[in-house]
């Protein structure tokens, strides 16, 4: 795993910690029990139940490692950030030829573009970071170039 920061809100960090706790205390023991039960059914070479449990174990262990790395590298987003320029945690209103849109810049772990929560690593997020109210930005994406004018930063 890399050591790049994972930008998270307090709520996002709490959700990751809760998921990790569930994986360790609930999912891992459940899978271990399934493996144990499947082993008791005899020949493991043709035991689909055993194979399924081993595959699930690999998934659970991988997810635990991912969550541990995300939490270890977590950088909390400042809830009381400056509003004179766009930064992670900012809610930015923009105008384009298609109308008005509002985005909240978040870390990639919490991004939900359909809800207006875009990653700081996305083309739009990268273009907006560091910009000020009134500035225009050009976002280059495979579908073409989009120009946005920043109308407010909160």
Helices and strands as residue ranges (DSSP letters): E 6-8, H 10-22, I 23-27, H 28-39, G 44-46, H 48-72, E 74-76, E 91-96, E 99-106, G 108-110, G 113-115, E 117-119, H 123-128, E 136-141, E 144-153
